[in-house]
Amino acid sequence: MVSNHYLKIDIWSLRSAFSWVLLILALLLIPISVIFFWLRFSIFNTDQFVKTLSPISKNAYIVESLSKNVSKNFFENIDAENRIREALPDKAKFLAPALTLELKSFITEESKIILTSDVFNNVWERILRTAHPRIIGIITGRGDISVNNQGEVVLDFSDAVNKLKNNLNQKGITIFNNVPVEPQVTLFKSEKLAYFRNILSLISILGIVLPAVLILLTIGAIFSSLKRLKFAFWVGFGIVASSAILFFLVQIGENYFVKMAGEIDAKAAAELYKILTLSLKKISIGISFLGLIIALASKFLPNNRFIKRYLTK
């Protein structure tokens, strides 16, 4: 017959093992739950969506890439070099290629001026704020607008292009007047709506469930431990370590993002990634500080009645 002494030791051992299992599960869950919480907050909250994306219009590298794209669109539907050659006298026709390059450079600089203006920045924020609920509505099946003729949902920069055309006209450059130029950023094609709808549904659910599970696991780990106050130190230390791993993963994710970004150059893609993940990095740093506070508090908390009753054994 097993004595009460050995039975008590076995129960303590099981409790200790159980608390460590819960803690390990919680620490493994931190990066995943934080990412899903960040995605849900950034995607579904209009204010956060605008706050996350609004710096794009103010980033020099992204504006440079977008300006080159605008200039490229101007020359896609017109043989500018041939038109310049026809406008030149016979003795100067050899200058057409060089003048075409200069014109491309000039349009790039002009578009850059427009895209960096306060007017465009305000328009950009207004576009984001207006487009966000509609985009979410389209994906979730509650949208009040339709996709374009190609079955794509896009952000349209035609206003900026029209302003650029007017500026060119004022400076005597009229060859683009009748050329259709509508640079757009394609967000997704309608044929992929079901795919995006499933992704958003998953983010919406897990963005709430996973953080809740994480909190329950952490609390359960502490209160199932034998020496709660001492165990709280390891909880805090583990949170700091897990958050540091998350921060590191976000950092190395930049290389993969740059490789997948096809339409913008590497530097602009890297800057875009930093803008998009800035709030995620802030969250991971905030959680690290929380873990540090828990670890330090477990060492320096006063030995009052509450601590004796609930956090010590």
C-alpha positions in Angstrom: 0.0 0.0 0.0 1.4 3.4 -1.0 1.9 5.8 1.9 0.4 9.2 1.9 3.9 10.7 1.8 4.8 9.1 -1.5 1.4 9.8 -2.9 1.8 13.5 -2.0 5.2 13.5 -3.7 3.7 12.0 -6.9 1.0 14.6 -6.9 3.5 17.4 -6.5 5.6 15.9 -9.3 2.6 15.7 -11.6 1.6 19.3 -10.8 5.1 20.6 -11.4 5.3 18.7 -14.7 1.8 19.9 -15.7 2.7 23.5 -15.0 5.8 23.3 -17.2 3.9 21.6 -20.0 1.4 24.5 -19.9 4.2 27.1 -19.9 6.0 25.5 -22.8 2.7 25.4 -24.8 2.1 29.0 -24.0 5.6 30.1 -25.0 5.3 28.2 -28.3 2.0 29.8 -28.9 3.2 33.4 -28.4 4.6 34.0 -31.9 1.6 32.5 -33.6 -1.0 34.2 -31.5 0.7 37.6 -31.7 0.9 37.3 -35.5 -2.8 36.4 -35.9 -3.8 39.1 -33.4 -1.7 41.7 -35.3 -3.2 40.5 -38.7 -6.7 40.7 -37.4 -6.2 44.2 -35.9 -4.4 45.5 -38.9 -6.8 44.1 -41.5 -10.2 44.6 -39.9 -9.7 47.9 -38.1 -9.9 50.8 -40.5 -8.0 53.2 -38.4 -5.1 50.8 -37.9 -5.3 49.8 -41.6 -4.8 53.5 -42.6 -2.1 54.0 -39.9 -0.2 51.0 -41.2 -0.3 51.9 -44.9 -0.3 55.7 -44.9 3.5 56.0 -44.5 3.9 54.3 -47.9 3.2 57.6 -49.7 5.9 59.3 -47.7 8.7 56.7 -48.2 11.4 57.9 -50.6 12.3 54.5 -52.0 8.7 53.5 -52.5 7.8 56.8 -54.2 10.9 56.4 -56.4 9.7 52.9 -57.5 6.1 54.1 -58.0 7.3 57.1 -60.0 9.3 54.8 -62.3 6.2 52.7 -62.7 4.1 55.8 -63.6 6.7 56.8 -66.2 6.8 53.3 -67.6 3.0 53.3 -68.0 3.2 56.6 -69.9 5.4 55.0 -72.5 3.7 51.6 -72.8 1.0 52.7 -75.3 2.9 55.2 -77.4 6.1 55.1 -79.5 7.5 58.3 -78.0 10.9 58.0 -79.7 9.3 57.8 -83.1 7.1 60.9 -82.4 10.0 62.8 -81.1 12.0 61.9 -84.3 9.1 63.0 -86.5 9.0 66.4 -84.7 12.7 67.0 -85.1 14.4 68.5 -88.3 16.3 65.9 -90.4 19.7 67.0 -89.1 18.6 66.5 -85.5 16.7 63.2 -85.8 19.7 61.3 -84.4 18.9 63.0 -81.0 15.5 61.1 -80.7 16.8 58.2 -78.5 18.7 60.6 -76.1 15.7 62.9 -75.9 13.4 60.0 -75.2 15.5 59.0 -72.3 15.6 62.5 -71.0 11.8 62.7 -71.3 11.4 59.5 -69.3 13.7 60.9 -66.6 11.7 64.1 -66.6 8.4 62.4 -66.2 9.8 60.3 -63.4 10.9 63.4 -61.6 7.6 65.2 -62.2 5.6 62.3 -60.9 7.8 62.1 -57.9 7.0 65.7 -57.1 3.3 65.0 -57.3 3.5 61.8 -55.2 5.5 63.5 -52.5 3.2 66.4 -52.2 1.0 67.0 -49.2 -2.1 67.0 -51.5 -1.3 63.4 -52.7 -0.5 62.2 -49.2 -3.9 63.5 -48.0 -5.6 61.8 -51.1 -3.7 58.6 -50.4 -5.0 58.4 -46.8 -8.5 59.2 -48.0 -8.3 56.4 -50.6 -7.2 54.0 -48.0 -10.0 55.0 -45.5 -12.6 54.8 -48.3 -11.3 51.6 -49.9 -10.8 49.6 -46.7 -14.4 48.8 -45.7 -15.2 48.2 -49.4 -12.3 45.8 -49.9 -13.2 43.9 -46.8 -16.9 43.9 -47.9 -16.0 42.5 -51.3 -13.9 39.7 -49.9 -16.4 38.8 -47.2 -19.3 39.0 -49.7 -20.9 42.1 -48.2 -19.3 44.6 -50.6 -21.2 47.4 -52.2 -18.9 47.8 -55.3 -18.0 45.5 -58.1 -14.6 44.5 -59.5 -13.3 45.9 -62.8 -13.8 44.4 -66.3 -10.7 42.2 -65.8 -12.1 40.8 -62.6 -9.6 42.6 -60.4 -10.0 44.7 -57.3 -7.6 47.7 -57.6 -6.4 50.9 -56.1 -6.5 53.6 -58.8 -3.9 56.4 -59.1 -5.6 58.0 -62.1 -6.0 61.3 -60.3 -2.3 61.6 -59.8 -1.7 60.7 -63.5 -4.1 63.3 -64.7 -2.4 65.9 -62.6 0.9 64.8 -64.1 -0.5 65.1 -67.6 -1.7 68.7 -66.9 1.7 69.6 -65.6 3.3 68.2 -68.8 0.9 70.2 -70.9 1.8 73.4 -69.1 5.4 72.7 -70.0 4.6 72.1 -73.7 4.7 68.2 -73.6 1.5 67.2 -75.3 2.3 63.8 -76.9 0.6 61.9 -74.0 -2.7 63.8 -74.1 -4.6 61.0 -75.9 -2.7 58.1 -74.4 -4.6 56.1 -71.9 -2.5 55.8 -68.7 -4.2 54.4 -65.6 -1.6 53.0 -63.2 -3.3 50.8 -60.7 -2.3 48.5 -57.8 -4.1 45.2 -58.2 -5.1 43.9 -54.8 -6.5 40.6 -56.0 -8.5 39.0 -58.8 -12.2 38.0 -58.3 -11.4 34.4 -59.1 -9.4 34.3 -55.8 -12.2 35.8 -53.7 -13.1 32.5 -52.1 -9.5 31.9 -51.2 -9.1 35.3 -49.6 -12.5 34.9 -47.9 -11.3 31.7 -46.2 -8.0 33.3 -45.2 -9.8 36.3 -43.6 -12.3 34.1 -41.8 -9.4 32.1 -40.3 -7.6 35.3 -39.3 -10.8 36.7 -37.8 -11.3 33.6 -35.6 -7.7 32.8 -34.6 -6.9 36.5 -34.0 -9.2 36.2 -30.9 -9.1 32.5 -30.0 -5.3 32.1 -29.9 -4.6 35.1 -27.6 -7.3 33.9 -25.3 -5.9 30.4 -25.2 -2.4 31.9 -24.6 -3.6 33.9 -21.6 -5.4 30.8 -20.1 -2.4 28.6 -20.6 -0.1 31.2 -18.9 -2.5 31.7 -15.9 -3.0 27.9 -15.7 0.8 27.3 -15.7 1.4 29.8 -12.8 -1.5 28.6 -10.6 -0.8 24.9 -11.1 2.8 25.3 -10.1 4.1 24.4 -6.6 5.9 27.6 -6.0 4.0 30.2 -8.0 6.1 33.3 -7.3 9.3 31.5 -8.2 7.6 30.0 -11.3 6.4 33.4 -12.4 10.1 34.4 -12.9 10.4 31.6 -15.5 7.1 32.7 -17.1 8.4 36.2 -17.5 11.8 35.0 -18.8 10.1 32.7 -21.3 7.9 35.5 -22.5 10.9 37.7 -23.1 12.7 34.8 -25.0 9.7 33.9 -27.1 9.0 37.6 -28.0 12.7 38.0 -29.0 12.3 34.9 -31.3 9.2 36.5 -32.9 11.1 39.8 -33.4 14.0 37.8 -35.1 11.6 35.9 -37.3 10.0 39.2 -38.5 13.5 40.5 -39.3 14.5 37.6 -41.4 11.1 37.5 -43.1 12.2 40.7 -45.0 14.4 38.6 -47.4 11.5 36.4 -48.3 9.2 39.3 -48.8 11.7 41.0 -51.2 12.0 37.9 -53.2 8.2 37.6 -53.6 7.7 41.3 -54.6 7.8 41.2 -58.3 6.7 44.6 -59.5 8.9 46.9 -57.3 12.6 47.0 -56.8 14.3 45.3 -53.9 15.0 48.5 -51.9 11.4 49.6 -52.2 10.1 46.1 -51.3 12.3 46.1 -48.2 11.0 49.5 -47.1 7.4 48.4 -47.7 8.0 45.3 -45.5 9.4 47.5 -42.7 6.3 49.8 -42.9 3.9 46.8 -42.9 5.6 45.1 -40.0 6.3 48.1 -37.8 3.3 47.6 -35.6 4.1 43.9 -35.3 7.6 44.7 -34.1 6.2 47.2 -31.6 3.8 44.5 -30.2 6.6 42.0 -29.8 8.7 44.6 -28.0 5.8 45.5 -25.8 5.3 41.8 -24.9 9.0 41.5 -24.1 8.7 44.4 -21.6 5.7 42.7 -20.1 7.7 39.5 -19.6 10.6 41.5 -18.1 8.2 43.2 -15.6 6.7 39.8 -14.6 10.2 38.4 -14.1 11.4 41.3 -12.1 8.2 41.6 -10.1 8.5 37.9 -9.0 11.9 38.8 -7.5 11.1 42.1 -5.9 7.4 42.1 -5.0 6.7 42.9 -1.3 5.9 40.0 0.8 2.3 41.2 1.6 -0.8 39.2 2.5 -2.0 38.8 -1.1 1.3 37.4 -2.3 1.5 35.0 0.6 -2.0 33.7 0.0 -2.1 33.4 -3.8 1.4 33.4 -5.3 3.5 31.5 -2.7 3.5 27.9 -1.6 
